[in-house]
Amino acid sequence: MKQEDPAGVQSDRRSHKRFRVKEGALAFLDTVPGTIVDISEGGMAIHYVVFEREPERQFRLDIFFAE
């Protein structure tokens, strides 16, 4: 989460350092594919699009990295 101080400078208040992944790293939320943006000890950012429904609260996550 980014926070702005009184001088207008933004700082990142995350608990864990986030790491970018190689382009082409994929994650599947059940059968919905998405691209991994970054990953940390506390979580992962994924871009994906679902047109017909929201994902379930519990889902299977598969991760694939290209060599």
Backbone torsions as a table, in degrees:
resi	resn	phi	psi	omega
1	MET	NA	131.5	-180.0
2	LYS	-92.4	139.2	179.1
3	GLN	-129.5	140.0	-179.7
4	GLU	-102.6	129.1	177.8
5	ASP	-83.8	173.6	-177.5
6	PRO	-57.4	-25.8	180.0
7	ALA	-83.4	-2.6	178.9
8	GLY	88.9	10.1	179.8
9	VAL	-90.7	131.2	179.6
10	GLN	-88.3	141.9	175.2
11	SER	-131.3	152.5	-178.8
12	ASP	-98.8	122.3	-176.4
13	ARG	-102.0	21.9	-178.8
14	ARG	-67.6	149.5	179.5
15	SER	-76.1	-31.1	-175.3
16	HIS	-124.8	142.7	177.6
17	LYS	-65.0	138.1	179.4
18	ARG	-100.5	140.9	-178.4
19	PHE	-119.4	131.9	173.9
20	ARG	-70.3	150.8	176.8
21	VAL	-112.4	164.1	178.7
22	LYS	-60.9	146.9	176.1
23	GLU	-60.4	137.8	179.9
24	GLY	98.5	-1.5	177.2
25	ALA	-72.3	125.7	-176.0
26	LEU	-114.9	150.4	171.4
27	ALA	-131.1	139.9	176.2
28	PHE	-112.5	121.9	173.5
29	LEU	-95.5	98.3	-167.1
30	ASP	58.2	-108.2	-179.1
31	THR	-108.7	7.1	-177.5
32	VAL	-95.2	115.9	-179.7
33	PRO	-80.5	149.7	175.5
34	GLY	-150.2	161.5	177.2
35	THR	-100.4	137.8	-180.0
36	ILE	-81.9	126.8	-179.8
37	VAL	-88.5	-54.1	177.2
38	ASP	-155.4	168.8	-175.4
39	ILE	-145.7	148.0	177.6
40	SER	-145.3	177.1	177.0
41	GLU	-61.6	-28.8	-176.3
42	GLY	-97.0	-3.6	-179.2
43	GLY	166.3	-170.3	-176.0
44	MET	-148.3	140.8	175.4
45	ALA	-101.4	128.2	-177.7
46	ILE	-129.5	136.6	170.9
47	HIS	-99.7	124.2	175.5
48	TYR	-151.8	161.0	-177.8
49	VAL	-126.8	130.8	175.0
50	VAL	-126.2	120.3	-176.8
51	PHE	-93.1	-33.8	-172.5
52	GLU	-100.4	-20.0	-178.0
53	ARG	-160.7	160.3	173.3
54	GLU	-79.6	148.5	176.5
55	PRO	-68.4	153.9	177.1
56	GLU	-65.4	159.9	176.9
57	ARG	-64.6	-39.5	175.6
58	GLN	-107.8	134.0	-179.9
59	PHE	-151.8	163.3	176.8
60	ARG	-89.1	136.2	179.8
61	LEU	-118.6	119.4	174.3
62	ASP	-114.0	137.2	-178.4
63	ILE	-120.8	134.1	179.7
64	PHE	-128.3	135.3	176.3
65	PHE	-120.8	133.5	175.8
66	ALA	-79.2	148.9	178.5
67	GLU	-90.3	NA	NA
